[in-house]
Amino acid sequence: MNAKECIRPVAGGVEIDLKVVPGASRSRVVGLLGSALKVQVAAPPEKGKANAAVVKLIAKTLGVGEKAVRIVKGETSPNKRIRVAGVTPDAAAKALGVGA
């Protein structure tokens, strides 16, 4: 699979499909898994802690503020779609380690 399958351009930024694994030993971007980007977060999947950790990890990795990252699908699922404002697909793929 390639980054274009999980990172799509939208007005003002990108949407990224994620497979989130909460409760990991550390928070990190793992790489592509099928048509999604696999991320691990140390936070547990309770009371929104894992979602907050995903937003923080993606914001830090892409060099944007946390307010620029928003979960648009999958709040209660490990399969999520996030929207990131102010980033191009190529820049996102490079920063996330899945593109040139």
C-alpha positions in Angstrom: 0.0 0.0 0.0 1.1 3.6 -0.3 0.5 6.8 1.5 -1.9 8.2 -1.1 -4.4 5.6 0.0 -4.5 6.8 3.6 -3.6 10.5 3.2 -6.1 12.5 1.0 -6.2 16.2 0.2 -9.2 18.2 1.5 -9.9 21.9 1.5 -7.3 23.5 3.7 -5.4 20.4 4.6 -5.5 16.6 4.6 -7.5 13.7 5.9 -5.7 10.6 7.2 -7.1 7.2 7.9 -5.6 5.7 11.1 -5.5 2.3 12.8 -4.9 3.3 16.5 -3.5 0.8 19.1 -4.0 2.3 22.6 -2.2 1.1 25.7 1.2 0.7 23.9 4.5 1.0 25.7 5.1 4.4 23.9 3.4 6.7 21.5 4.6 6.5 17.9 3.8 6.3 14.2 4.4 2.8 13.2 3.8 2.9 9.4 1.3 1.8 6.8 -1.0 -1.1 7.6 -3.3 -1.9 4.7 -5.0 1.3 3.6 -4.4 3.1 7.0 -1.5 4.6 9.0 -0.9 2.6 12.1 -0.2 4.6 15.3 0.4 3.4 18.8 -0.4 5.5 21.8 0.5 4.9 25.4 -2.8 6.3 26.7 -5.6 3.8 27.6 -8.8 3.7 25.5 -10.9 5.3 28.2 -12.6 8.6 28.7 -11.1 10.0 25.4 -7.5 9.6 26.7 -6.4 7.7 23.6 -8.1 10.1 21.2 -6.3 13.1 22.9 -3.0 11.2 22.7 -3.6 10.6 18.9 -4.3 14.3 18.3 -1.2 15.3 20.3 1.1 12.7 18.5 -0.1 13.7 15.0 0.1 17.4 15.7 3.6 17.1 17.1 4.7 14.8 14.2 3.3 17.2 11.5 4.5 20.4 13.3 1.0 21.9 13.7 -1.0 23.0 16.7 -3.3 20.5 18.4 -6.3 22.7 17.3 -5.4 21.9 13.7 -6.0 18.2 14.2 -9.6 16.9 14.6 -11.1 13.4 14.6 -13.9 13.4 12.0 -14.8 9.7 12.1 -14.3 6.8 14.6 -14.3 8.6 18.0 -15.0 5.2 19.7 -13.3 2.9 17.2 -9.6 2.0 16.6 -10.2 2.9 13.0 -10.3 6.7 12.7 -10.2 9.4 10.2 -8.5 12.7 11.2 -8.4 16.0 9.5 -5.3 18.2 9.7 -5.4 21.8 8.6 -2.5 23.6 7.0 -0.6 20.5 5.7 -0.2 19.2 2.2 -0.4 15.5 1.4 3.2 15.3 0.4 4.4 17.1 3.6 2.2 14.9 5.7 3.5 11.7 4.1 7.1 12.8 4.5 6.7 13.9 8.2 4.9 10.7 9.0 7.6 8.6 7.4 5.5 7.1 4.7 6.4 9.1 1.6 9.2 10.9 -0.2 
